[in-house]
Amino acid sequence: MKINTAFLLTVLLLVSGCGKDIPEKKSVNGKDTIPENDSTKIQEDEIQIIIQSFLGNEKRNYYGENPPSKLDVIWKTFIGGGKTNMPVRKGGTNIHYGAGWTGQPLLIKEKGKLFLFQGSYDHNVRKIDAETGEVLWKFDCGDAVKGTGSIWLNAKAKNDDEKIVLIQGSRQGVNVSLRAKDIFSLKGISGTTGEELYRVNIENTPSVSRDVDGSALIHNDTAYIGLENGMFLIFNPNPEHTSRINKHNEPEEIHKLKLYSQSDIAKHGGQIITESSPCRIGRMIYVAAGSGWVFGYDIDKKEITWQYYIGSDLNGSCVVTDDSCLLVPVEKQLIPGNGGMLKLDPRKAPEEATVWYFPTGNTSLNSWSGGIIGSPAVNDNYKSPNQKYLAAFSGIDGFVYVVDYKSIEDNVTVKGFDAKSDFKKPEPVFKYKIGNSISTPLLFSNKLIAAGYGGIYLFEFNENYEFTLLDKFINTFEATPVVYNGKVFIAAKDGYLYCLGEKKE
């Protein structure tokens, strides 16, 4: 069948099955079958986006294909280190190396060749040959690049330089005052040349941060992103719709609104930071905010129409499940109960929306006291018809957990994050001590990959959900990996981006 190229450019953004309006293929037993509109239907001179944003797509539930069975080092590329204004522990330094949280690489295919986009503490985001580790270009964002970017494929581009747009956040700038007039910590970058296309001024608010850690959700050629100044920004990602201000371009702002109130400031002070990445169910976009709320934004009404209060400094991103619910990671901060994983049904009123809660242990690490900083993974895009619906998440307490997110444990209730409510608990499947972690694990049809401060672990499980440790690679990780064609790509705190898999002799 002949495919229209212009049409493909508009649909390839959704290549991993984002949303309910795109048909999905499932991967079975690691077989490399990505959703419809995939590379098998694309000519080699065209562009395929494989990992578009943090955790892949609009649902935050796609991590690549075909995980390996070993974690040998195939190649590693130094991505450096640099100064950034993070708290310095006793005997420590303000120079940090490699990638931090969330730090997941993006993955695209151009003319049949794979490329990664990877941010680093050395202030740069790089385009890297995924086969060799060779750096094609790097762009200086002005401060540490911790969060994962997002890629928008511009179907209306007038030139190749504007066809691939990388939307990348960073920290606010070394030695830049929090209350400075201009802080440009969100950039639009050409994925082809590595040149700046535009920048966004993150306005001064009562927040204690003007960084950008979250990944933009791009739907119908519109970008939605939560910012660390506590705002939710909606803008046009097209470089053709920018305004020239001083010596740079700024994108067209469509709408913005606060993800906090005065009462939230009274409770949290300036800790009203939004670090998570939004997800979408139908016309609703959901985002977890540092003000303690999960907000539901109605695309059609252009307003928040649903909100659920937790009270914690929420860091991780909400993930959409097969049954159109949300998995919400809860940090142990500013709440009387334990942190953990929460399942919500946003079709119900907030007071009736709790489906279950899975508390994790309290453990002090850096500024955290427990709970979950990273995000959950689900096997929705990979499971066979008879498999359970699994969710995996790693805690500050040092364990990676796997649960059946559609099943409730019989006759078991737990205290909620408020230390008062009695909530149902999901059926546990697996638990393993990997060490403290703020990374997000990855789930496939029969594999689990989990990284943390103690290393990266590769598990295989059978039809009885018996897990076997296949391999581990010891290093210090905060970032989240991606997988493709038998390789794992992940950046470590030692300053390197690693390609892991089965090394050929």
Secondary structure by P-SEA (a helix, b strand, c coil): ccccaaaaaacccccccccccbbbbbbcccccccccccccccccccccccccccccccccccccccccccccccccccccccccccccccccccccccccccbbbbbbbcccbbbbbbbcccccccccccccccccccccccccccbbbbbbbccccccccccbbbbccccccccccccccccccbbbbccccccccccccccccccccccccbbbbbccccccccccccbbbbbbcccccccccccccccccccccccccaaaaaaccccccccbbbbbcccbbbbbbccccbbbbccccccccbbbbccccccbbbbbccccbbbbbbccccccbbbbbbbbcccccccccccbbbbbbbbbcccccccccbbbbbccccccccccbbbbbbccccbbbbcccccccccbbbbcccccbbbbbcccccccccccccbbbbbcccbbbbbcccbbbbbbbccccccccccccbbbbcbbbbbcccbbbbbcccccccccccccc
